[in-house]
Amino acid sequence: MSSSSKLKIAVIPVEWKSAVIALLESGGDAEVIWTLRARGDWQVLDEFGTSDRAYDHLIRQLSIPGLLGHDHPPMQDTLDFSYCDTWAFLCPHPQGFPTQIYAKIALHASHIRINLISLHIDLTRELETAIKSYLKS
């Protein structure tokens, strides 16, 4: 069994996407907590590297009906260590390059904030391979 077949691929729930989009639209530091890696990687990917541009990019992708992603095991919130509903999904590269961007977002159980965990080039292509396999089945 390949490692990509271990990923749980599914349509990302509309409720989860709606809650995340609402928090991205508010765009405050209290609502969106970036990991250091995600912030640094986004600044490399996007020539301007601003949070607003990242949020707009993520909102566009999350607005796609039927968006597929990896139903990631729950992750712990960085502030209170409660468990968060976490999804990983792919986005187009902000500069139009053919390499996709891997995004992973954890939605806090009370829907008051998200943890933006990953936002980097999908170097392993594991999620892309898993999604292609899912679509073939």
N, C-alpha and C positions, 0 to 999 in steps of 0.2 A: 504494500500500500504506500503510495507516495505521500509526502508531507502535505501537498496541496489538497489531497482528498480528506485530510483531517479537519480542514476548515469548515465551519458550519455556514454555508452560503444560503442566504434567503433574501426576500424582498424586505428592505428596511421598513419597519412599521411607520405608517403615516403619523401616528401619535408621537412617536419618538422624534421624527423629522420636524414636526410642527413645533414641539417644545424646544428643540435645538435651534431652529431658525429664529424663533422669538428671542432667544437669548443672544444669538449672534447679531440680530437687528438692534438689540439694546446696546451691545458692544462695549459695556463697561468692564473695568478690571475686576469688579466684584462678581460679575456674571460669567466671565470667560477667563479661566485660569490657564495660562500657557505653560507647558514644560519649557525648560531652557533649550532643549534640543529642538522642539517644534518652532520656537521663535527664531533660533539661529538658522535652522534649515529654511524657513520661509524667507528670511532676509537674503539668503543665497539664491533662492528660486525666483524671486520677484525683484525686479530692478529697483523698486521703491521700498519693498519690504514692510509696508505699513499694515497694521492690524485691520484697518477698514478694508483694504484690498483683499486680505485673506478672508475676512468674513463675507464679503461680496462673492468671492470665488466659491466658497463653501455653500453659501445660500443658493447660488445658481445650480450647483450640483445636487444639493438636497431637494431642490424643487422639482427634479425630474421624477415623474410618476414611475413607479415600479423599479426604482433604483435598487440594485443588488449590492449586498455587502456581506461582511463576515460578522456573524453574531458572536462577538468576542465574549469570553467568560467575564463576569462582573469584575470591575476593578475598584480599588478603594479611592475615595475622594482624598485629595491631598490636604484638605483642611481638617475634616472631622473623621476621616477614615471609614465613613459609611460606604456601602457598596453602591456602585453606579452601573447603570445599563449602558453597555459599551458596544459600539459598532465601528468597524473599519470599512472603508470604501475607497474607490478610486476616483480621481478627478483629472481633468486634462491639465497639462502643464500650463502655467500662467503665461509663459512666453511662446506657446504654440509648438513646442518641441514634441516629438512623438512619444517620449517617455511620460508615463502617467505618474501622478502624484498619489501617494498613499496617505490617507487621512484616518486618524483614529480619534474618536470623541467619546468621552464618558459623560453621561447625563446623570447629575446628582438625583437621588431618589425623590427629593422634594421639588425638583424642577426649578430650583432657584439659581443654579449655576451649572456650567459644564467645565470639564477639564479637557483642553485641547492637547492631546498627548503626542500625536504624531502629525507631521505635515512635511513629507520629504519625498524624494524620488523613490519610486518602487523598484529598487535595485534587484530584489530577489524575484520579482514577478510572480511570487507565490499566490497572491490574491488574484491577480489577473488570470493565472492558470486555473485556479479553483473556480472562478466565475465562468470561464470558457467551458470547463468540464461540466459544471452545473447546467449551463445552457444547452449542452449536447444531450444531457440525460432526459 
